[in-house]
């Protein structure tokens, strides 16, 4: 990768139209001032006092946030939320970031998924205490499922890539149900020049005919391996190659501080920048997913896309206490300063 080649790829980001389909959550941070804590007269328990609130799109919304920061031409969200206050805040956050929300289905059958994160502030320092999760634990209604598939089919012929964000662990209770997953595979085969790239918390092994982004543990688990996961990259590459063959598509294996393995017919190790000091990995995978997908639909090779993913993640992990994003200018600056750290190395033919 050269500076000129990097600039050539990312200069095309504003021309691209991207669908993000999946589980859109609201991230709600409630700042609790410790010195104001009261005892409840009714229960005798501590009553925490909220002094400020921060809300932003989370889960699939973090992916759209990163696409916006990278100046993708159009970002189209497909999902479902409830007719509640959290849904209003989520839609407002997406729209403020330029996301087209016409295909977010609002239905009384669902609650808006929300990660509520109380932040107890003591002497000016915030620390997260017990999180409160709002998730739908009943299967997605069939009529909503069918409507999502209908809208997906109407949009895919006119876009450049599809990002699949499968966040909900309970089977068929999120957007990426078994039926939706099968339709995504069918569409990926119908439109082979359109990258479909999936990330999944618990079911990465169930995707087929789409690009996937598992981590080391998820690859080994998908291939039925239960031994020591601390193996040389050459051995991990063999598992990745076998999974790619089974899946009929290339894949990226994320390795945290060790970078990314790009697995196609050949396997490249793309290292990342070794960093010291405070780091926050929250959202790093989403920033990698967004940037690699954009790169792929700008004719980057898989290893070039992995370079860009690592560059972006090396920037976002330095943003403490938030799900970070990176701009195209920051990517170019990071590569100009540390480009030698990111060069791909062939480890398997």
C-alpha positions as CSV (number, residue, x, y, z in Angstrom):
1,X,0.0,0.0,0.0
2,X,1.3,3.4,-0.9
3,X,0.0,6.9,0.1
4,X,-1.2,7.5,-3.5
5,X,-3.1,4.2,-3.6
6,X,-4.6,4.9,-0.2
7,X,-5.8,8.3,-1.3
8,X,-7.2,6.8,-4.6
9,X,-9.3,4.4,-2.6
10,X,-10.7,6.6,0.0
11,X,-11.3,9.5,-2.4
12,X,-14.1,7.4,-3.8
13,X,-16.0,6.9,-0.5
14,X,-18.4,9.8,-1.2
15,X,-19.6,8.1,-4.3
16,X,-20.9,4.9,-2.6
17,X,-24.3,4.0,-1.4
18,X,-24.3,1.5,1.6
19,X,-27.2,-0.4,3.2
20,X,-26.8,-1.3,6.9
21,X,-29.2,-3.9,7.9
22,X,-29.4,-5.2,11.5
23,X,-30.0,-4.4,15.1
24,X,-30.1,-0.6,15.8
25,X,-29.7,0.1,19.5
26,X,-29.8,3.4,21.4
27,X,-26.7,3.9,23.6
28,X,-28.0,6.0,26.6
29,X,-25.4,7.2,29.1
30,X,-26.9,8.6,32.4
31,X,-24.3,10.5,34.4
32,X,-25.0,10.1,38.2
33,X,-23.4,12.5,40.6
34,X,-22.2,10.5,43.6
35,X,-22.3,13.5,46.0
36,X,-26.1,13.9,45.3
37,X,-27.1,10.4,46.1
38,X,-30.1,10.2,48.4
39,X,-31.8,7.5,50.4
40,X,-35.2,6.6,49.1
41,X,-37.8,7.1,51.8
42,X,-39.9,4.3,50.4
43,X,-37.2,1.6,50.1
44,X,-34.1,2.8,52.0
45,X,-32.1,2.1,48.9
46,X,-29.7,4.6,47.3
47,X,-31.5,6.9,44.8
48,X,-29.0,8.0,42.2
49,X,-29.4,11.5,40.8
50,X,-29.0,12.0,37.0
51,X,-27.2,15.3,36.2
52,X,-26.7,14.8,32.5
53,X,-27.5,12.4,29.7
54,X,-25.8,11.4,26.5
55,X,-27.5,9.4,23.7
56,X,-26.2,8.1,20.4
57,X,-26.9,5.3,17.9
58,X,-25.4,2.0,19.0
59,X,-24.8,-1.5,17.6
60,X,-25.7,-1.2,13.8
61,X,-25.9,2.6,14.6
62,X,-22.2,2.6,15.4
63,X,-21.5,1.3,11.9
64,X,-23.6,4.0,10.4
65,X,-21.8,6.6,12.6
66,X,-18.5,5.4,11.1
67,X,-19.8,5.5,7.6
68,X,-20.9,9.1,8.1
69,X,-17.5,10.1,9.5
70,X,-15.9,8.5,6.4
71,X,-18.2,10.5,4.2
72,X,-20.0,7.6,2.5
73,X,-22.3,9.0,-0.2
74,X,-25.6,7.6,1.1
75,X,-26.2,5.4,4.2
76,X,-29.5,3.5,4.2
77,X,-30.7,1.8,7.5
78,X,-33.0,-1.2,7.5
79,X,-34.3,-2.3,10.9
80,X,-37.2,-2.0,13.3
81,X,-37.8,0.0,16.5
82,X,-40.7,0.7,18.9
83,X,-43.0,3.8,19.0
84,X,-41.3,5.0,22.2
85,X,-39.0,7.7,23.5
86,X,-35.9,5.6,22.9
87,X,-37.0,5.1,19.3
88,X,-37.4,8.9,18.9
89,X,-33.9,9.5,20.2
90,X,-32.5,6.8,18.0
91,X,-34.1,8.1,14.9
92,X,-33.0,11.7,15.7
93,X,-29.4,10.5,16.2
94,X,-29.4,8.6,12.9
95,X,-30.9,11.5,11.0
96,X,-28.4,14.0,12.5
97,X,-25.7,11.8,11.0
98,X,-27.2,11.9,7.5
99,X,-28.6,8.3,7.7
100,X,-31.7,7.6,5.6
101,X,-34.2,6.2,8.1
102,X,-37.2,5.6,5.8
103,X,-36.7,1.9,6.1
104,X,-36.6,1.7,9.9
105,X,-39.9,0.1,10.6
106,X,-41.7,1.5,13.6
107,X,-44.1,-1.1,15.2
108,X,-45.9,-1.4,18.5
109,X,-44.9,-5.1,18.5
110,X,-41.3,-4.1,19.4
111,X,-39.4,-2.1,22.0
112,X,-36.5,0.0,20.8
113,X,-33.3,-1.9,21.8
114,X,-31.4,0.2,24.3
115,X,-28.2,-0.1,26.2
116,X,-28.7,2.1,29.3
117,X,-25.3,2.8,30.9
118,X,-25.3,4.5,34.3
119,X,-22.0,6.4,34.8
120,X,-21.4,7.1,38.5
121,X,-19.3,10.3,38.8
122,X,-17.1,10.6,41.9
123,X,-14.7,13.6,42.2
124,X,-15.2,14.3,38.5
125,X,-14.3,10.8,37.3
126,X,-17.0,8.7,35.7
127,X,-17.2,4.9,36.1
128,X,-19.8,2.7,34.5
129,X,-22.0,0.7,36.9
130,X,-24.5,-2.1,36.2
131,X,-25.8,-1.7,32.6
132,X,-29.6,-2.0,31.9
133,X,-30.5,-3.6,28.6
134,X,-33.7,-3.3,26.7
135,X,-34.0,-6.1,24.1
136,X,-36.9,-7.9,22.4
137,X,-37.0,-11.5,23.6
138,X,-39.8,-12.6,21.4
139,X,-39.3,-13.7,17.8
140,X,-39.6,-10.9,15.1
141,X,-43.2,-10.9,13.9
142,X,-43.5,-12.6,10.5
143,X,-45.1,-9.6,8.8
144,X,-42.2,-7.4,9.9
145,X,-39.7,-10.0,8.7
146,X,-41.4,-10.2,5.3
147,X,-41.5,-6.4,5.0
148,X,-37.8,-6.2,5.8
149,X,-37.0,-8.7,3.0
150,X,-39.3,-6.9,0.6
151,X,-37.5,-3.6,1.2
152,X,-34.1,-5.2,1.0
153,X,-35.0,-6.7,-2.4
154,X,-36.2,-3.3,-3.6
155,X,-32.9,-1.5,-2.6
156,X,-30.1,-3.9,-3.3
157,X,-30.0,-3.4,-7.1
158,X,-29.2,0.3,-6.6
159,X,-26.5,0.2,-3.9
160,X,-22.8,-0.6,-3.7
161,X,-22.5,-2.7,-0.6
162,X,-24.5,-4.3,2.3
163,X,-23.3,-4.4,5.9
164,X,-25.0,-7.0,8.1
165,X,-24.9,-6.2,11.8
166,X,-26.3,-9.1,13.8
167,X,-26.2,-7.9,17.4
168,X,-29.0,-9.8,19.2
169,X,-28.0,-13.1,20.7
170,X,-31.5,-14.6,21.1
171,X,-32.3,-16.5,17.9
172,X,-34.8,-14.8,15.6
173,X,-35.5,-12.0,18.1
174,X,-33.4,-9.5,16.2
175,X,-33.5,-8.4,12.6
176,X,-31.2,-11.0,11.2
177,X,-33.5,-14.0,11.6
178,X,-32.9,-17.4,9.9
179,X,-35.2,-16.3,7.1
180,X,-33.5,-12.9,6.6
181,X,-30.1,-14.5,6.7
182,X,-31.1,-17.0,3.9
183,X,-32.4,-14.1,1.8
184,X,-29.1,-12.2,2.3
185,X,-27.2,-15.2,1.0
186,X,-29.5,-15.5,-2.0
187,X,-29.1,-11.8,-2.9
188,X,-25.4,-12.0,-2.5
189,X,-25.3,-14.7,-5.2
190,X,-27.7,-12.7,-7.4
191,X,-25.5,-9.6,-7.1
192,X,-22.0,-11.1,-7.0
193,X,-20.2,-7.8,-7.6
194,X,-21.9,-6.2,-4.6
195,X,-20.0,-6.9,-1.3
196,X,-22.1,-8.3,1.5
197,X,-20.1,-8.2,4.7
198,X,-21.5,-9.7,8.0
199,X,-20.5,-9.3,11.7
200,X,-22.4,-11.5,14.2
201,X,-22.1,-11.8,18.0
202,X,-23.1,-15.5,18.1
203,X,-23.9,-16.9,14.7
204,X,-21.1,-16.1,12.3
205,X,-20.8,-19.7,11.4
206,X,-24.4,-19.7,10.1
207,X,-23.7,-17.2,7.3
208,X,-22.9,-18.4,3.8
209,X,-22.2,-16.8,0.5
210,X,-21.4,-13.4,2.2
211,X,-18.1,-12.0,3.4
212,X,-17.7,-12.3,7.2
213,X,-15.6,-10.7,9.9
214,X,-15.0,-13.1,12.8
215,X,-12.4,-12.8,15.4
216,X,-9.9,-15.5,16.3
217,X,-12.2,-17.3,18.8
218,X,-15.2,-17.2,16.4
219,X,-13.2,-18.8,13.5
220,X,-12.0,-21.6,15.7
221,X,-15.4,-22.2,17.2
222,X,-17.0,-22.2,13.8
223,X,-14.6,-24.9,12.7
224,X,-15.3,-27.1,15.8
225,X,-11.9,-26.5,17.3
226,X,-11.8,-26.7,21.2
227,X,-8.1,-26.7,21.9
228,X,-5.6,-23.9,22.8
229,X,-6.4,-20.9,20.7
230,X,-3.0,-19.3,21.2
231,X,-1.5,-20.7,18.0
232,X,0.8,-19.3,15.3
233,X,-0.9,-17.2,12.6
234,X,0.0,-19.8,10.0
235,X,-2.1,-22.4,11.8
236,X,-5.0,-19.9,12.3
237,X,-4.8,-19.1,8.6
238,X,-5.5,-22.8,7.8
239,X,-8.7,-22.7,9.8
240,X,-9.6,-19.4,8.2
241,X,-9.0,-20.8,4.7
242,X,-11.2,-23.8,5.5
243,X,-14.0,-21.6,6.8
244,X,-13.7,-19.3,3.7
245,X,-14.0,-22.4,1.4
246,X,-17.1,-23.6,3.3
247,X,-18.6,-20.1,3.2
248,X,-17.9,-19.5,-0.5
249,X,-16.5,-16.0,0.2
250,X,-13.4,-14.4,1.5
251,X,-13.2,-13.3,5.2
252,X,-11.3,-11.1,7.6
253,X,-10.1,-12.4,11.0
254,X,-9.7,-9.6,13.5
255,X,-6.8,-10.1,15.9
256,X,-7.1,-7.1,18.2
257,X,-3.6,-5.7,18.7
258,X,-2.2,-8.2,16.2
259,X,-4.1,-6.7,13.3
260,X,-6.1,-8.7,10.7
261,X,-5.8,-11.8,8.6
262,X,-7.2,-11.3,5.1
263,X,-8.3,-14.7,3.9
264,X,-9.0,-15.2,0.2
265,X,-7.2,-17.6,-2.1
266,X,-4.1,-16.3,-0.4
267,X,-3.8,-15.3,3.3
268,X,-2.2,-12.0,4.3
269,X,-1.3,-10.8,7.7
270,X,-1.9,-7.1,8.0
271,X,-0.4,-5.8,11.3
272,X,-1.6,-2.7,13.1
273,X,0.1,0.0,15.1
274,X,1.4,-1.0,18.5
275,X,0.1,1.7,20.9
276,X,0.8,2.6,24.5
277,X,-1.3,4.6,26.9
278,X,-5.0,4.5,27.5
279,X,-7.1,2.7,24.8
280,X,-10.8,2.2,24.5
281,X,-11.7,-0.7,22.1
282,X,-15.5,0.0,22.3
283,X,-16.7,0.2,18.7
284,X,-13.4,-0.7,17.1
285,X,-14.9,-3.7,15.3
286,X,-17.7,-1.5,13.9
287,X,-15.3,1.1,12.6
288,X,-13.2,-1.7,11.0
289,X,-16.3,-3.2,9.4
290,X,-17.5,0.1,8.0
291,X,-14.2,1.1,6.6
292,X,-13.3,-2.3,5.0
293,X,-16.7,-2.4,3.4
294,X,-16.3,1.0,1.8
295,X,-12.8,0.0,0.6
296,X,-14.1,-3.2,-1.0
297,X,-16.7,-1.3,-3.0
298,X,-14.0,1.1,-4.2
299,X,-12.1,-1.8,-5.8
300,X,-9.6,-2.4,-3.0
301,X,-8.2,-5.8,-2.7
302,X,-9.0,-7.7,0.5
303,X,-5.6,-7.0,2.0
304,X,-5.8,-3.3,1.0
305,X,-9.2,-3.2,2.8
306,X,-7.7,-4.7,5.9
307,X,-5.0,-2.1,5.8
308,X,-7.7,0.6,5.8
309,X,-9.6,-1.2,8.6
310,X,-6.5,-1.3,10.8
311,X,-5.7,2.4,10.1
312,X,-9.2,3.3,11.2
313,X,-9.2,1.1,14.3
314,X,-5.8,2.5,15.4
315,X,-7.5,5.9,15.4
316,X,-10.8,5.0,17.1
317,X,-9.3,3.1,20.0
318,X,-7.5,6.3,21.1
319,X,-10.9,8.0,21.7
320,X,-11.6,7.2,25.4
321,X,-15.1,6.9,26.8
322,X,-16.9,6.8,23.4
323,X,-17.4,4.7,20.4
324,X,-14.9,6.5,18.2
325,X,-14.8,7.3,14.5
326,X,-12.2,8.3,12.0
327,X,-12.2,10.7,9.1
328,X,-10.5,10.3,5.7
329,X,-8.0,13.0,6.6
330,X,-7.1,11.2,9.8
331,X,-6.5,8.0,7.9
332,X,-4.1,9.7,5.5
333,X,-2.3,11.4,8.3
334,X,-1.9,8.1,10.3
335,X,-0.6,6.3,7.2
336,X,1.9,9.2,6.4
337,X,3.2,9.0,9.9
338,X,3.2,5.2,10.5
339,X,2.5,3.6,7.1
340,X,5.3,1.0,7.4
341,X,3.4,-0.5,10.4
342,X,0.5,-1.6,8.3
343,X,2.0,-3.3,5.2
344,X,0.5,-6.7,4.4
345,X,2.7,-9.8,4.6
346,X,1.8,-13.0,2.7
347,X,1.7,-16.0,5.0
348,X,-0.1,-18.6,3.0
349,X,-0.7,-19.3,-0.7
